[in-house]
């Protein structure tokens, strides 16, 4: 009787460990993808802001070319847009 219970417990424990490992791998992949997407949005925002400053794109709202402080506006705009899409 006791050996049967030990066998059943071991069988279900092994199945539970395998399921836990799969879940951990999936969770790690999901978190990694999420952070990769965030850092990709960061880099895109600073890259685009840098191009706007270098090419001296005209800002029609402020009636002047984009400046260094405007990169932060581009950064937050793209970041909020990214979060809205996700």
PyMOL Python script that loads the backbone (N, CA, C, O; Angstrom):
from pymol import cmd

cmd.read_pdbstr("""\
ATOM      1  N   UNK A   1       0.824  -1.198   0.000  1.00  0.00           N
ATOM      2  CA  UNK A   1       0.000   0.000   0.000  1.00  0.00           C
ATOM      3  C   UNK A   1       0.867   1.260   0.000  1.00  0.00           C
ATOM      4  O   UNK A   1       0.645   2.176  -0.792  1.00  0.00           O
ATOM      5  N   UNK A   2       1.839   1.295   0.883  1.00  0.00           N
ATOM      6  CA  UNK A   2       2.693   2.472   0.969  1.00  0.00           C
ATOM      7  C   UNK A   2       3.545   2.634  -0.287  1.00  0.00           C
ATOM      8  O   UNK A   2       3.749   3.754  -0.756  1.00  0.00           O
ATOM      9  N   UNK A   3       4.033   1.553  -0.823  1.00  0.00           N
ATOM     10  CA  UNK A   3       4.857   1.634  -2.042  1.00  0.00           C
ATOM     11  C   UNK A   3       4.035   2.123  -3.231  1.00  0.00           C
ATOM     12  O   UNK A   3       4.563   2.816  -4.101  1.00  0.00           O
ATOM     13  N   UNK A   4       2.748   1.769  -3.279  1.00  0.00           N
ATOM     14  CA  UNK A   4       1.866   2.252  -4.340  1.00  0.00           C
ATOM     15  C   UNK A   4       1.700   3.764  -4.244  1.00  0.00           C
ATOM     16  O   UNK A   4       1.738   4.462  -5.257  1.00  0.00           O
ATOM     17  N   UNK A   5       1.520   4.259  -3.052  1.00  0.00           N
ATOM     18  CA  UNK A   5       1.370   5.705  -2.855  1.00  0.00           C
ATOM     19  C   UNK A   5       2.658   6.445  -3.203  1.00  0.00           C
ATOM     20  O   UNK A   5       2.614   7.526  -3.791  1.00  0.00           O
ATOM     21  N   UNK A   6       3.784   5.879  -2.850  1.00  0.00           N
ATOM     22  CA  UNK A   6       5.067   6.499  -3.202  1.00  0.00           C
ATOM     23  C   UNK A   6       5.243   6.531  -4.705  1.00  0.00           C
ATOM     24  O   UNK A   6       5.726   7.526  -5.245  1.00  0.00           O
ATOM     25  N   UNK A   7       4.863   5.470  -5.393  1.00  0.00           N
ATOM     26  CA  UNK A   7       4.964   5.415  -6.860  1.00  0.00           C
ATOM     27  C   UNK A   7       4.053   6.464  -7.498  1.00  0.00           C
ATOM     28  O   UNK A   7       4.465   7.186  -8.405  1.00  0.00           O
ATOM     29  N   UNK A   8       2.811   6.539  -7.015  1.00  0.00           N
ATOM     30  CA  UNK A   8       1.871   7.534  -7.557  1.00  0.00           C
ATOM     31  C   UNK A   8       2.372   8.955  -7.305  1.00  0.00           C
ATOM     32  O   UNK A   8       2.318   9.808  -8.190  1.00  0.00           O
ATOM     33  N   UNK A   9       2.857   9.196  -6.096  1.00  0.00           N
ATOM     34  CA  UNK A   9       3.362  10.530  -5.751  1.00  0.00           C
ATOM     35  C   UNK A   9       4.550  10.895  -6.635  1.00  0.00           C
ATOM     36  O   UNK A   9       4.635  12.019  -7.128  1.00  0.00           O
ATOM     37  N   UNK A  10       5.448   9.969  -6.835  1.00  0.00           N
ATOM     38  CA  UNK A  10       6.625  10.227  -7.675  1.00  0.00           C
ATOM     39  C   UNK A  10       6.230  10.498  -9.116  1.00  0.00           C
ATOM     40  O   UNK A  10       6.808  11.365  -9.772  1.00  0.00           O
ATOM     41  N   UNK A  11       5.233   9.747  -9.614  1.00  0.00           N
ATOM     42  CA  UNK A  11       4.774   9.935 -10.986  1.00  0.00           C
ATOM     43  C   UNK A  11       4.192  11.339 -11.173  1.00  0.00           C
ATOM     44  O   UNK A  11       4.524  12.041 -12.127  1.00  0.00           O
ATOM     45  N   UNK A  12       3.317  11.731 -10.240  1.00  0.00           N
ATOM     46  CA  UNK A  12       2.693  13.041 -10.363  1.00  0.00           C
ATOM     47  C   UNK A  12       3.674  14.168 -10.063  1.00  0.00           C
ATOM     48  O   UNK A  12       3.543  15.260 -10.615  1.00  0.00           O
ATOM     49  N   UNK A  13       4.636  13.925  -9.214  1.00  0.00           N
ATOM     50  CA  UNK A  13       5.656  14.925  -8.931  1.00  0.00           C
ATOM     51  C   UNK A  13       6.517  15.162 -10.157  1.00  0.00           C
ATOM     52  O   UNK A  13       6.869  16.302 -10.459  1.00  0.00           O
ATOM     53  N   UNK A  14       6.860  14.096 -10.866  1.00  0.00           N
ATOM     54  CA  UNK A  14       7.654  14.231 -12.087  1.00  0.00           C
ATOM     55  C   UNK A  14       6.880  15.018 -13.137  1.00  0.00           C
ATOM     56  O   UNK A  14       7.440  15.891 -13.800  1.00  0.00           O
ATOM     57  N   UNK A  15       5.585  14.710 -13.290  1.00  0.00           N
ATOM     58  CA  UNK A  15       4.753  15.427 -14.253  1.00  0.00           C
ATOM     59  C   UNK A  15       4.647  16.906 -13.874  1.00  0.00           C
ATOM     60  O   UNK A  15       4.675  17.781 -14.740  1.00  0.00           O
ATOM     61  N   UNK A  16       4.527  17.171 -12.592  1.00  0.00           N
ATOM     62  CA  UNK A  16       4.434  18.548 -12.111  1.00  0.00           C
ATOM     63  C   UNK A  16       5.730  19.318 -12.353  1.00  0.00           C
ATOM     64  O   UNK A  16       5.695  20.492 -12.718  1.00  0.00           O
ATOM     65  N   UNK A  17       6.869  18.665 -12.151  1.00  0.00           N
ATOM     66  CA  UNK A  17       8.154  19.326 -12.412  1.00  0.00           C
ATOM     67  C   UNK A  17       8.298  19.683 -13.883  1.00  0.00           C
ATOM     68  O   UNK A  17       8.754  20.778 -14.212  1.00  0.00           O
ATOM     69  N   UNK A  18       7.911  18.768 -14.774  1.00  0.00           N
ATOM     70  CA  UNK A  18       8.001  19.046 -16.212  1.00  0.00           C
ATOM     71  C   UNK A  18       7.110  20.216 -16.599  1.00  0.00           C
ATOM     72  O   UNK A  18       7.513  21.077 -17.380  1.00  0.00           O
ATOM     73  N   UNK A  19       5.905  20.247 -16.056  1.00  0.00           N
ATOM     74  CA  UNK A  19       4.988  21.347 -16.357  1.00  0.00           C
ATOM     75  C   UNK A  19       5.533  22.666 -15.814  1.00  0.00           C
ATOM     76  O   UNK A  19       5.415  23.701 -16.469  1.00  0.00           O
ATOM     77  N   UNK A  20       6.125  22.633 -14.627  1.00  0.00           N
ATOM     78  CA  UNK A  20       6.716  23.833 -14.042  1.00  0.00           C
ATOM     79  C   UNK A  20       7.875  24.355 -14.876  1.00  0.00           C
ATOM     80  O   UNK A  20       8.022  25.566 -15.044  1.00  0.00           O
ATOM     81  N   UNK A  21       8.688  23.464 -15.392  1.00  0.00           N
ATOM     82  CA  UNK A  21       9.801  23.901 -16.248  1.00  0.00           C
ATOM     83  C   UNK A  21       9.307  24.549 -17.526  1.00  0.00           C
ATOM     84  O   UNK A  21       9.828  25.579 -17.954  1.00  0.00           O
ATOM     85  N   UNK A  22       8.292  23.936 -18.137  1.00  0.00           N
ATOM     86  CA  UNK A  22       7.727  24.532 -19.364  1.00  0.00           C
ATOM     87  C   UNK A  22       7.162  25.918 -19.079  1.00  0.00           C
ATOM     88  O   UNK A  22       7.349  26.850 -19.861  1.00  0.00           O
ATOM     89  N   UNK A  23       6.477  26.040 -17.962  1.00  0.00           N
ATOM     90  CA  UNK A  23       5.891  27.326 -17.598  1.00  0.00           C
ATOM     91  C   UNK A  23       6.979  28.367 -17.333  1.00  0.00           C
ATOM     92  O   UNK A  23       6.821  29.528 -17.710  1.00  0.00           O
ATOM     93  N   UNK A  24       8.062  27.978 -16.701  1.00  0.00           N
ATOM     94  CA  UNK A  24       9.161  28.906 -16.434  1.00  0.00           C
ATOM     95  C   UNK A  24       9.823  29.356 -17.719  1.00  0.00           C
ATOM     96  O   UNK A  24      10.163  30.530 -17.865  1.00  0.00           O
ATOM     97  N   UNK A  25      10.012  28.432 -18.659  1.00  0.00           N
ATOM     98  CA  UNK A  25      10.610  28.801 -19.942  1.00  0.00           C
ATOM     99  C   UNK A  25       9.695  29.772 -20.691  1.00  0.00           C
ATOM    100  O   UNK A  25      10.162  30.759 -21.259  1.00  0.00           O
ATOM    101  N   UNK A  26       8.408  29.491 -20.690  1.00  0.00           N
ATOM    102  CA  UNK A  26       7.459  30.384 -21.359  1.00  0.00           C
ATOM    103  C   UNK A  26       7.435  31.759 -20.699  1.00  0.00           C
ATOM    104  O   UNK A  26       7.404  32.779 -21.388  1.00  0.00           O
ATOM    105  N   UNK A  27       7.450  31.791 -19.392  1.00  0.00           N
ATOM    106  CA  UNK A  27       7.464  33.064 -18.674  1.00  0.00           C
ATOM    107  C   UNK A  27       8.750  33.839 -18.957  1.00  0.00           C
ATOM    108  O   UNK A  27       8.708  35.048 -19.185  1.00  0.00           O
ATOM    109  N   UNK A  28       9.879  33.155 -18.944  1.00  0.00           N
ATOM    110  CA  UNK A  28      11.153  33.819 -19.230  1.00  0.00           C
ATOM    111  C   UNK A  28      11.170  34.371 -20.654  1.00  0.00           C
ATOM    112  O   UNK A  28      11.651  35.481 -20.881  1.00  0.00           O
ATOM    113  N   UNK A  29      10.650  33.609 -21.611  1.00  0.00           N
ATOM    114  CA  UNK A  29      10.587  34.078 -22.991  1.00  0.00           C
ATOM    115  C   UNK A  29       9.670  35.292 -23.107  1.00  0.00           C
ATOM    116  O   UNK A  29       9.992  36.248 -23.814  1.00  0.00           O
ATOM    117  N   UNK A  30       8.536  35.259 -22.422  1.00  0.00           N
ATOM    118  CA  UNK A  30       7.591  36.385 -22.472  1.00  0.00           C
ATOM    119  C   UNK A  30       8.195  37.649 -21.880  1.00  0.00           C
ATOM    120  O   UNK A  30       8.078  38.725 -22.468  1.00  0.00           O
ATOM    121  N   UNK A  31       8.837  37.533 -20.730  1.00  0.00           N
ATOM    122  CA  UNK A  31       9.453  38.697 -20.094  1.00  0.00           C
ATOM    123  C   UNK A  31      10.598  39.217 -20.952  1.00  0.00           C
ATOM    124  O   UNK A  31      10.761  40.427 -21.110  1.00  0.00           O
ATOM    125  N   UNK A  32      11.392  38.304 -21.506  1.00  0.00           N
ATOM    126  CA  UNK A  32      12.488  38.721 -22.382  1.00  0.00           C
ATOM    127  C   UNK A  32      11.982  39.455 -23.612  1.00  0.00           C
ATOM    128  O   UNK A  32      12.554  40.469 -24.011  1.00  0.00           O
ATOM    129  N   UNK A  33      10.920  38.955 -24.209  1.00  0.00           N
ATOM    130  CA  UNK A  33      10.331  39.619 -25.379  1.00  0.00           C
ATOM    131  C   UNK A  33       9.783  40.991 -25.015  1.00  0.00           C
ATOM    132  O   UNK A  33       9.939  41.948 -25.773  1.00  0.00           O
ATOM    133  N   UNK A  34       9.144  41.085 -23.858  1.00  0.00           N
ATOM    134  CA  UNK A  34       8.599  42.362 -23.410  1.00  0.00           C
ATOM    135  C   UNK A  34       9.706  43.399 -23.226  1.00  0.00           C
ATOM    136  O   UNK A  34       9.593  44.521 -23.718  1.00  0.00           O
ATOM    137  N   UNK A  35      10.777  43.026 -22.518  1.00  0.00           N
ATOM    138  CA  UNK A  35      11.863  43.971 -22.295  1.00  0.00           C
ATOM    139  C   UNK A  35      12.602  44.289 -23.585  1.00  0.00           C
ATOM    140  O   UNK A  35      13.047  45.420 -23.777  1.00  0.00           O
ATOM    141  N   UNK A  36      12.741  43.308 -24.475  1.00  0.00           N
ATOM    142  CA  UNK A  36      13.349  43.576 -25.777  1.00  0.00           C
ATOM    143  C   UNK A  36      12.532  44.619 -26.530  1.00  0.00           C
ATOM    144  O   UNK A  36      13.095  45.527 -27.143  1.00  0.00           O
ATOM    145  N   UNK A  37      11.214  44.495 -26.486  1.00  0.00           N
ATOM    146  CA  UNK A  37      10.351  45.452 -27.174  1.00  0.00           C
ATOM    147  C   UNK A  37      10.467  46.846 -26.557  1.00  0.00           C
ATOM    148  O   UNK A  37      10.488  47.844 -27.277  1.00  0.00           O
ATOM    149  N   UNK A  38      10.543  46.914 -25.242  1.00  0.00           N
ATOM    150  CA  UNK A  38      10.682  48.220 -24.589  1.00  0.00           C
ATOM    151  C   UNK A  38      12.001  48.876 -24.984  1.00  0.00           C
ATOM    152  O   UNK A  38      12.025  50.050 -25.351  1.00  0.00           O
ATOM    153  N   UNK A  39      13.095  48.126 -24.911  1.00  0.00           N
ATOM    154  CA  UNK A  39      14.392  48.698 -25.266  1.00  0.00           C
ATOM    155  C   UNK A  39      14.475  49.029 -26.750  1.00  0.00           C
ATOM    156  O   UNK A  39      15.162  49.976 -27.134  1.00  0.00           O
ATOM    157  N   UNK A  40      13.788  48.267 -27.585  1.00  0.00           N
ATOM    158  CA  UNK A  40      13.716  48.590 -29.002  1.00  0.00           C
ATOM    159  C   UNK A  40      12.984  49.916 -29.201  1.00  0.00           C
ATOM    160  O   UNK A  40      13.386  50.732 -30.031  1.00  0.00           O
ATOM    161  N   UNK A  41      11.909  50.129 -28.439  1.00  0.00           N
ATOM    162  CA  UNK A  41      11.179  51.401 -28.529  1.00  0.00           C
ATOM    163  C   UNK A  41      12.051  52.555 -28.037  1.00  0.00           C
ATOM    164  O   UNK A  41      12.025  53.635 -28.626  1.00  0.00           O
ATOM    165  N   UNK A  42      12.816  52.347 -26.976  1.00  0.00           N
ATOM    166  CA  UNK A  42      13.745  53.373 -26.494  1.00  0.00           C
ATOM    167  C   UNK A  42      14.740  53.755 -27.584  1.00  0.00           C
ATOM    168  O   UNK A  42      14.932  54.933 -27.886  1.00  0.00           O
ATOM    169  N   UNK A  43      15.367  52.741 -28.165  1.00  0.00           N
ATOM    170  CA  UNK A  43      16.401  53.024 -29.166  1.00  0.00           C
ATOM    171  C   UNK A  43      15.798  53.696 -30.398  1.00  0.00           C
ATOM    172  O   UNK A  43      16.409  54.595 -30.976  1.00  0.00           O
ATOM    173  N   UNK A  44      14.606  53.266 -30.801  1.00  0.00           N
ATOM    174  CA  UNK A  44      13.959  53.887 -31.952  1.00  0.00           C
ATOM    175  C   UNK A  44      13.627  55.352 -31.674  1.00  0.00           C
ATOM    176  O   UNK A  44      13.790  56.209 -32.542  1.00  0.00           O
ATOM    177  N   UNK A  45      13.168  55.628 -30.470  1.00  0.00           N
ATOM    178  CA  UNK A  45      12.814  57.003 -30.124  1.00  0.00           C
ATOM    179  C   UNK A  45      14.037  57.911 -30.156  1.00  0.00           C
ATOM    180  O   UNK A  45      13.975  59.005 -30.715  1.00  0.00           O
ATOM    181  N   UNK A  46      15.142  57.478 -29.569  1.00  0.00           N
ATOM    182  CA  UNK A  46      16.349  58.313 -29.576  1.00  0.00           C
ATOM    183  C   UNK A  46      16.962  58.408 -30.967  1.00  0.00           C
ATOM    184  O   UNK A  46      17.499  59.452 -31.337  1.00  0.00           O
ATOM    185  N   UNK A  47      16.887  57.341 -31.730  1.00  0.00           N
ATOM    186  CA  UNK A  47      17.399  57.371 -33.102  1.00  0.00           C
ATOM    187  C   UNK A  47      16.593  58.361 -33.944  1.00  0.00           C
ATOM    188  O   UNK A  47      17.166  59.179 -34.663  1.00  0.00           O
ATOM    189  N   UNK A  48      15.258  58.284 -33.852  1.00  0.00           N
ATOM    190  CA  UNK A  48      14.407  59.181 -34.620  1.00  0.00           C
ATOM    191  C   UNK A  48      14.586  60.631 -34.174  1.00  0.00           C
ATOM    192  O   UNK A  48      14.632  61.538 -35.004  1.00  0.00           O
ATOM    193  N   UNK A  49      14.688  60.847 -32.857  1.00  0.00           N
ATOM    194  CA  UNK A  49      14.920  62.201 -32.358  1.00  0.00           C
ATOM    195  C   UNK A  49      16.244  62.757 -32.841  1.00  0.00           C
ATOM    196  O   UNK A  49      16.337  63.936 -33.183  1.00  0.00           O
ATOM    197  N   UNK A  50      17.266  61.921 -32.871  1.00  0.00           N
ATOM    198  CA  UNK A  50      18.571  62.353 -33.380  1.00  0.00           C
ATOM    199  C   UNK A  50      18.529  62.719 -34.846  1.00  0.00           C
ATOM    200  O   UNK A  50      19.160  63.690 -35.263  1.00  0.00           O
ATOM    201  N   UNK A  51      17.800  61.961 -35.627  1.00  0.00           N
ATOM    202  CA  UNK A  51      17.664  62.273 -37.057  1.00  0.00           C
ATOM    203  C   UNK A  51      16.935  63.597 -37.241  1.00  0.00           C
ATOM    204  O   UNK A  51      17.317  64.407 -38.085  1.00  0.00           O
ATOM    205  N   UNK A  52      15.884  63.819 -36.450  1.00  0.00           N
ATOM    206  CA  UNK A  52      15.139  65.060 -36.571  1.00  0.00           C
ATOM    207  C   UNK A  52      16.010  66.267 -36.238  1.00  0.00           C
ATOM    208  O   UNK A  52      15.869  67.324 -36.853  1.00  0.00           O
ATOM    209  N   UNK A  53      16.902  66.117 -35.276  1.00  0.00           N
ATOM    210  CA  UNK A  53      17.794  67.225 -34.927  1.00  0.00           C
ATOM    211  C   UNK A  53      18.864  67.412 -35.991  1.00  0.00           C
ATOM    212  O   UNK A  53      19.150  68.535 -36.406  1.00  0.00           O
ATOM    213  N   UNK A  54      19.451  66.306 -36.429  1.00  0.00           N
ATOM    214  CA  UNK A  54      20.523  66.393 -37.422  1.00  0.00           C
ATOM    215  C   UNK A  54      20.030  66.973 -38.739  1.00  0.00           C
ATOM    216  O   UNK A  54      20.716  67.797 -39.344  1.00  0.00           O
ATOM    217  N   UNK A  55      18.860  66.560 -39.191  1.00  0.00           N
ATOM    218  CA  UNK A  55      18.306  67.033 -40.470  1.00  0.00           C
ATOM    219  C   UNK A  55      17.599  68.374 -40.335  1.00  0.00           C
ATOM    220  O   UNK A  55      17.129  68.943 -41.320  1.00  0.00           O
ATOM    221  N   UNK A  56      17.529  68.873 -39.100  1.00  0.00           N
ATOM    222  CA  UNK A  56      16.881  70.150 -38.814  1.00  0.00           C
ATOM    223  C   UNK A  56      15.436  70.198 -39.328  1.00  0.00           C
ATOM    224  O   UNK A  56      15.031  71.141 -40.007  1.00  0.00           O
ATOM    225  N   UNK A  57      14.678  69.162 -38.986  1.00  0.00           N
ATOM    226  CA  UNK A  57      13.264  69.167 -39.342  1.00  0.00           C
ATOM    227  C   UNK A  57      12.563  70.307 -38.617  1.00  0.00           C
ATOM    228  O   UNK A  57      12.883  70.625 -37.472  1.00  0.00           O
ATOM    229  N   UNK A  58      11.614  70.909 -39.295  1.00  0.00           N
ATOM    230  CA  UNK A  58      10.919  72.064 -38.757  1.00  0.00           C
ATOM    231  C   UNK A  58       9.748  71.612 -37.890  1.00  0.00           C
ATOM    232  O   UNK A  58       8.944  70.777 -38.304  1.00  0.00           O
ATOM    233  N   UNK A  59       9.661  72.165 -36.696  1.00  0.00           N
ATOM    234  CA  UNK A  59       8.570  71.886 -35.781  1.00  0.00           C
ATOM    235  C   UNK A  59       7.530  72.980 -35.959  1.00  0.00           C
ATOM    236  O   UNK A  59       7.749  74.119 -35.545  1.00  0.00           O
ATOM    237  N   UNK A  60       6.402  72.648 -36.570  1.00  0.00           N
ATOM    238  CA  UNK A  60       5.390  73.649 -36.895  1.00  0.00           C
ATOM    239  C   UNK A  60       4.679  74.178 -35.657  1.00  0.00           C
ATOM    240  O   UNK A  60       4.155  75.291 -35.679  1.00  0.00           O
ATOM    241  N   UNK A  61       4.652  73.415 -34.598  1.00  0.00           N
ATOM    242  CA  UNK A  61       3.983  73.865 -33.379  1.00  0.00           C
ATOM    243  C   UNK A  61       4.810  74.944 -32.684  1.00  0.00           C
ATOM    244  O   UNK A  61       4.272  75.964 -32.255  1.00  0.00           O
ATOM    245  N   UNK A  62       6.119  74.716 -32.576  1.00  0.00           N
ATOM    246  CA  UNK A  62       6.992  75.665 -31.884  1.00  0.00           C
ATOM    247  C   UNK A  62       7.599  76.711 -32.827  1.00  0.00           C
ATOM    248  O   UNK A  62       8.280  77.631 -32.376  1.00  0.00           O
ATOM    249  N   UNK A  63       7.357  76.573 -34.112  1.00  0.00           N
ATOM    250  CA  UNK A  63       7.859  77.506 -35.133  1.00  0.00           C
ATOM    251  C   UNK A  63       9.392  77.586 -35.133  1.00  0.00           C
ATOM    252  O   UNK A  63       9.963  78.670 -35.254  1.00  0.00           O
ATOM    253  N   UNK A  64      10.047  76.429 -34.995  1.00  0.00           N
ATOM    254  CA  UNK A  64      11.511  76.371 -35.040  1.00  0.00           C
ATOM    255  C   UNK A  64      11.916  74.939 -35.350  1.00  0.00           C
ATOM    256  O   UNK A  64      11.080  74.035 -35.363  1.00  0.00           O
ATOM    257  N   UNK A  65      13.199  74.742 -35.598  1.00  0.00           N
ATOM    258  CA  UNK A  65      13.708  73.384 -35.837  1.00  0.00           C
ATOM    259  C   UNK A  65      13.751  72.628 -34.507  1.00  0.00           C
ATOM    260  O   UNK A  65      13.790  73.229 -33.433  1.00  0.00           O
ATOM    261  N   UNK A  66      13.742  71.311 -34.605  1.00  0.00           N
ATOM    262  CA  UNK A  66      13.824  70.495 -33.394  1.00  0.00           C
ATOM    263  C   UNK A  66      15.168  70.695 -32.718  1.00  0.00           C
ATOM    264  O   UNK A  66      16.188  70.883 -33.382  1.00  0.00           O
ATOM    265  N   UNK A  67      15.160  70.654 -31.376  1.00  0.00           N
ATOM    266  CA  UNK A  67      16.383  70.834 -30.599  1.00  0.00           C
ATOM    267  C   UNK A  67      16.587  69.624 -29.690  1.00  0.00           C
ATOM    268  O   UNK A  67      15.781  68.694 -29.676  1.00  0.00           O
ATOM    269  N   UNK A  68      17.703  69.659 -28.920  1.00  0.00           N
ATOM    270  CA  UNK A  68      18.065  68.526 -28.069  1.00  0.00           C
ATOM    271  C   UNK A  68      16.993  68.134 -27.067  1.00  0.00           C
ATOM    272  O   UNK A  68      16.767  66.944 -26.846  1.00  0.00           O
ATOM    273  N   UNK A  69      16.333  69.101 -26.461  1.00  0.00           N
ATOM    274  CA  UNK A  69      15.289  68.794 -25.488  1.00  0.00           C
ATOM    275  C   UNK A  69      14.070  68.142 -26.111  1.00  0.00           C
ATOM    276  O   UNK A  69      13.290  67.481 -25.425  1.00  0.00           O
ATOM    277  N   UNK A  70      13.908  68.329 -27.408  1.00  0.00           N
ATOM    278  CA  UNK A  70      12.761  67.734 -28.089  1.00  0.00           C
ATOM    279  C   UNK A  70      12.895  66.227 -28.245  1.00  0.00           C
ATOM    280  O   UNK A  70      11.905  65.539 -28.495  1.00  0.00           O
ATOM    281  N   UNK A  71      14.117  65.704 -28.099  1.00  0.00           N
ATOM    282  CA  UNK A  71      14.297  64.254 -28.175  1.00  0.00           C
ATOM    283  C   UNK A  71      13.482  63.580 -27.077  1.00  0.00           C
ATOM    284  O   UNK A  71      12.894  62.521 -27.296  1.00  0.00           O
ATOM    285  N   UNK A  72      13.448  64.188 -25.909  1.00  0.00           N
ATOM    286  CA  UNK A  72      12.671  63.591 -24.818  1.00  0.00           C
ATOM    287  C   UNK A  72      11.184  63.561 -25.149  1.00  0.00           C
ATOM    288  O   UNK A  72      10.484  62.616 -24.786  1.00  0.00           O
ATOM    289  N   UNK A  73      10.710  64.575 -25.826  1.00  0.00           N
ATOM    290  CA  UNK A  73       9.310  64.565 -26.255  1.00  0.00           C
ATOM    291  C   UNK A  73       9.041  63.446 -27.247  1.00  0.00           C
ATOM    292  O   UNK A  73       8.020  62.763 -27.165  1.00  0.00           O
ATOM    293  N   UNK A  74       9.964  63.263 -28.187  1.00  0.00           N
ATOM    294  CA  UNK A  74       9.846  62.166 -29.150  1.00  0.00           C
ATOM    295  C   UNK A  74       9.907  60.832 -28.409  1.00  0.00           C
ATOM    296  O   UNK A  74       9.133  59.914 -28.682  1.00  0.00           O
ATOM    297  N   UNK A  75      10.854  60.747 -27.461  1.00  0.00           N
ATOM    298  CA  UNK A  75      11.023  59.519 -26.686  1.00  0.00           C
ATOM    299  C   UNK A  75       9.736  59.145 -25.969  1.00  0.00           C
ATOM    300  O   UNK A  75       9.265  58.014 -26.093  1.00  0.00           O
ATOM    301  N   UNK A  76       9.163  60.080 -25.222  1.00  0.00           N
ATOM    302  CA  UNK A  76       7.949  59.768 -24.458  1.00  0.00           C
ATOM    303  C   UNK A  76       6.762  59.515 -25.374  1.00  0.00           C
ATOM    304  O   UNK A  76       5.909  58.679 -25.071  1.00  0.00           O
ATOM    305  N   UNK A  77       6.700  60.233 -26.498  1.00  0.00           N
ATOM    306  CA  UNK A  77       5.606  60.005 -27.443  1.00  0.00           C
ATOM    307  C   UNK A  77       5.635  58.595 -28.020  1.00  0.00           C
ATOM    308  O   UNK A  77       4.605  57.923 -28.091  1.00  0.00           O
ATOM    309  N   UNK A  78       6.812  58.155 -28.428  1.00  0.00           N
ATOM    310  CA  UNK A  78       6.929  56.804 -28.976  1.00  0.00           C
ATOM    311  C   UNK A  78       6.711  55.765 -27.889  1.00  0.00           C
ATOM    312  O   UNK A  78       6.081  54.736 -28.131  1.00  0.00           O
ATOM    313  N   UNK A  79       7.226  56.023 -26.697  1.00  0.00           N
ATOM    314  CA  UNK A  79       7.054  55.073 -25.604  1.00  0.00           C
ATOM    315  C   UNK A  79       5.583  54.921 -25.226  1.00  0.00           C
ATOM    316  O   UNK A  79       5.114  53.799 -25.036  1.00  0.00           O
ATOM    317  N   UNK A  80       4.852  56.016 -25.115  1.00  0.00           N
ATOM    318  CA  UNK A  80       3.430  55.933 -24.793  1.00  0.00           C
ATOM    319  C   UNK A  80       2.647  55.269 -25.923  1.00  0.00           C
ATOM    320  O   UNK A  80       1.708  54.512 -25.678  1.00  0.00           O
ATOM    321  N   UNK A  81       3.039  55.558 -27.153  1.00  0.00           N
ATOM    322  CA  UNK A  81       2.400  54.891 -28.293  1.00  0.00           C
ATOM    323  C   UNK A  81       2.633  53.393 -28.266  1.00  0.00           C
ATOM    324  O   UNK A  81       1.729  52.612 -28.564  1.00  0.00           O
ATOM    325  N   UNK A  82       3.853  52.987 -27.907  1.00  0.00           N
ATOM    326  CA  UNK A  82       4.172  51.569 -27.815  1.00  0.00           C
ATOM    327  C   UNK A  82       3.332  50.897 -26.737  1.00  0.00           C
ATOM    328  O   UNK A  82       2.813  49.801 -26.946  1.00  0.00           O
ATOM    329  N   UNK A  83       3.196  51.548 -25.586  1.00  0.00           N
ATOM    330  CA  UNK A  83       2.390  50.958 -24.521  1.00  0.00           C
ATOM    331  C   UNK A  83       0.919  50.911 -24.910  1.00  0.00           C
ATOM    332  O   UNK A  83       0.207  49.986 -24.520  1.00  0.00           O
ATOM    333  N   UNK A  84       0.458  51.890 -25.671  1.00  0.00           N
ATOM    334  CA  UNK A  84      -0.936  51.873 -26.111  1.00  0.00           C
ATOM    335  C   UNK A  84      -1.183  50.709 -27.063  1.00  0.00           C
ATOM    336  O   UNK A  84      -2.247  50.092 -27.031  1.00  0.00           O
ATOM    337  N   UNK A  85      -0.192  50.407 -27.917  1.00  0.00           N
ATOM    338  CA  UNK A  85      -0.356  49.278 -28.835  1.00  0.00           C
ATOM    339  C   UNK A  85      -0.264  47.939 -28.125  1.00  0.00           C
ATOM    340  O   UNK A  85      -0.910  46.969 -28.522  1.00  0.00           O
ATOM    341  N   UNK A  86       0.542  47.891 -27.073  1.00  0.00           N
ATOM    342  CA  UNK A  86       0.675  46.599 -26.385  1.00  0.00           C
ATOM    343  C   UNK A  86      -0.464  46.406 -25.428  1.00  0.00           C
ATOM    344  O   UNK A  86      -0.535  45.380 -24.751  1.00  0.00           O
TER     345      UNK A  86
END
""", "prot")
cmd.dss("prot")
cmd.show_as("cartoon", "prot")
cmd.util.cbc("prot")
cmd.orient("prot")
